[in-house]
């Protein structure tokens, strides 16, 4: 395993980070799983008066995907301007069909980086992984939930697993203006510039200014891209770890942190902060699952708790620090999210919201997870060890080649 940077070096990198913009006066509501999210999303589509702007990685060809597509078609038919952006890999062939099917209803749809598998390109995995849904510049949803049914799982586990565990937030207030600008910048960029050539500078977009909500909370929007915001989400996590004094809980579907992030985790646990990781116990993608398990020994030996969620697929990308800081978004803690993909997280600076999210994570840890003990992990057989480390080195090599990820 590569040597970790010192906590002092990690601290220096944090102090060089640009300050994050905090928007006051927001109403931020936590939504758990598609069971809570999709009824609200469908109602918002039906109630939209002027404009719907949606970005998603996956737009599944299942019952939820059909309901959302039908609602967007109805909105377009009644004169609402609808803009839908779907990732070329996550959307696949179904996204291409939607372009035709929704277009006849007036829905504007674009595909982000249509995959070209016959070309082995360094930019192949630079995907649109963030999830936004914005309505009339006043209500926005952001999080980790794709447009896919909670129970859309492979046939061999259907009926055996619970709903996919994931989160989103509904937002009202000034932060919606920042989200709207982010979505429109990408939409306009794709409209005027071919994806394979460098964009000329475009004039700035005038942001909408949603009014502050009485009694609202401060919140920040964190974006990750390959231009000005390459490290914004990772820096926010590192800053939260550096300032934590009591407890940090991170729930993340694909957890393969680089050396700097691991150093921060170990330094946090080393000064007596309780650090709990809620990670996948049901492997959705074997390569990533086994690659991350190769690092568990180091984390467990450093006093970090690892809880594996076994009730269903864990797709969450959330965290709580000291019951005052919380984040919900699309970004995993792995090289794909932190070095390649477009991601979006919301950070909520409010004790009430943090307690609510923390309570949900506590329940998942206590009732739906199994704690991994260092002795049990260390006693696993040589075949399991070899499988984990082979997967880790494959992912690490791909990271170096595709993302120039030296931190890995």
DANOR-V85904 format. One record per residue. RES is the residue in one small letter. SS is DSSP state (h for helix, s for strand, l for the rest). BURIAL is 1 if it has 16 or more other C-alpha atoms within 10 Angstrom, else 0. Layout:
RES:SS:BURIAL
RES:SS:BURIAL
This chain:
x:l:0
x:l:0
x:l:0
x:l:1
x:l:0
x:l:0
x:h:1
x:h:0
x:h:0
x:h:1
x:h:0
x:h:0
x:h:0
x:h:0
x:h:0
x:l:0
x:l:0
x:l:0
x:l:0
x:l:0
x:l:0
x:l:1
x:s:1
x:s:1
x:s:1
x:s:1
x:s:1
x:s:1
x:s:0
x:s:1
x:s:1
x:s:1
x:h:1
x:h:1
x:h:0
x:h:0
x:h:1
x:h:1
x:h:0
x:h:0
x:h:1
x:h:1
x:h:0
x:h:1
x:h:1
x:h:0
x:h:0
x:l:1
x:l:0
x:l:0
x:s:1
x:s:1
x:s:1
x:s:1
x:s:1
x:s:1
x:l:1
x:l:1
x:s:1
x:l:1
x:l:1
x:l:0
x:h:0
x:h:1
x:h:1
x:h:0
x:h:0
x:h:1
x:h:1
x:h:1
x:h:1
x:h:1
x:h:1
x:h:1
x:h:1
x:h:1
x:h:1
x:l:0
x:l:0
x:l:1
x:s:1
x:s:1
x:s:1
x:s:1
x:s:1
x:s:1
x:s:1
x:h:1
x:h:1
x:h:1
x:h:1
x:h:1
x:h:0
x:h:0
x:h:1
x:h:1
x:h:0
x:h:1
x:h:1
x:h:0
x:h:0
x:h:1
x:h:0
x:l:0
x:l:1
x:l:1
x:l:1
x:s:1
x:s:1
x:s:1
x:s:1
x:s:1
x:l:1
x:l:1
x:l:1
x:l:0
x:l:0
x:l:0
x:l:0
x:l:0
x:l:0
x:l:0
x:l:0
x:l:1
x:l:1
x:l:1
x:l:1
x:s:1
x:l:1
x:l:1
x:l:1
x:s:1
x:s:1
x:s:1
x:s:1
x:l:1
x:l:1
x:l:1
x:s:1
x:s:1
x:s:1
x:s:1
x:s:1
x:l:1
x:l:1
x:l:1
x:s:1
x:l:1
x:l:1
x:l:1
x:l:1
x:l:0
x:l:1
x:l:0
x:l:0
x:l:0
x:l:0
x:l:0
x:l:0
x:l:0
x:l:0
x:l:0
x:l:1
x:l:1
x:s:1
x:l:1
x:s:1
x:s:1
x:s:1
x:s:1
x:s:1
x:s:1
x:l:1
x:l:1
x:h:1
x:h:1
x:h:1
x:h:1
x:h:1
x:h:1
x:h:1
x:h:1
x:h:1
x:h:0
x:h:1
x:h:0
x:h:1
x:h:0
x:h:0
x:h:1
x:h:0
x:h:0
x:l:0
x:l:0
x:l:0
x:l:0
x:l:0
x:l:0
x:l:0
x:l:0
x:l:0
x:l:0
x:l:0
x:l:0
x:l:0
x:l:0
x:l:1
x:l:1
x:l:0
x:l:1
x:l:0
x:l:1
x:l:0
x:l:0
x:l:0
x:l:1
x:s:1
x:s:1
x:s:1
x:s:1
x:s:1
x:s:1
x:s:1
x:s:1
x:l:1
x:l:0
x:l:0
x:l:0
x:l:0
x:l:1
x:l:1
x:h:1
x:h:1
x:h:1
x:h:1
x:h:1
x:h:1
x:h:1
x:h:1
x:h:1
x:h:1
x:h:1
x:h:0
x:l:1
x:l:1
x:l:0
x:s:1
x:s:1
x:s:1
x:s:1
x:s:1
x:s:1
x:l:1
x:l:1
x:s:1
x:l:1
x:l:1
x:l:1
x:h:1
x:h:1
x:h:1
x:h:1
x:h:1
x:h:1
x:h:1
x:h:1
x:h:1
x:h:1
x:h:1
x:h:0
x:l:0
x:l:0
x:l:1
x:s:1
x:s:1
x:s:1
x:s:1
x:s:1
x:s:1
x:s:1
x:l:1
x:l:1
x:l:1
x:l:1
x:l:0
x:h:0
x:h:1
x:h:1
x:h:1
x:h:1
x:h:1
x:h:1
x:h:1
x:l:1
x:l:1
x:h:1
x:h:0
x:h:0
x:h:1
x:h:1
x:h:0
x:l:0
x:l:1
x:l:1
x:s:1
x:s:1
x:s:1
x:s:1
x:s:1
x:l:1
x:l:1
x:l:1
x:l:1
x:s:1
x:l:1
x:l:1
x:s:1
x:s:1
x:s:1
x:s:1
x:s:1
x:l:1
x:l:1
x:l:1
x:s:1
x:s:1
x:s:1
x:s:1
x:s:1
x:l:1
x:l:1
x:l:1
x:s:1
x:l:1
x:h:1
x:h:1
x:h:1
x:h:1
x:h:1
x:h:1
x:l:1
x:s:1
x:s:1
x:s:1
x:s:1
x:s:1
x:s:1
x:s:1
x:s:1
x:l:1
x:h:1
x:h:0
x:h:1
x:h:1
x:h:1
x:h:1
x:h:1
x:h:1
x:h:0
x:h:0
x:h:1
x:h:0
x:h:0
x:h:1
x:h:1
x:h:0
x:h:0
x:h:1
x:s:1
x:s:1
x:s:0
x:l:0
x:l:0
x:h:1
x:h:0
x:h:0
x:h:0
x:h:0
x:l:0
x:l:0
x:l:0
x:h:0
x:h:0
x:h:0
x:h:1
x:h:0
x:h:0
x:h:1
x:h:1
x:h:1
x:h:1
x:h:1
x:h:0
x:h:0
x:h:1
x:h:1
x:h:0
x:h:0
x:h:1
x:h:0
x:h:0
x:h:1
x:h:1
x:l:0
x:l:1
x:l:0
x:l:1
x:l:1
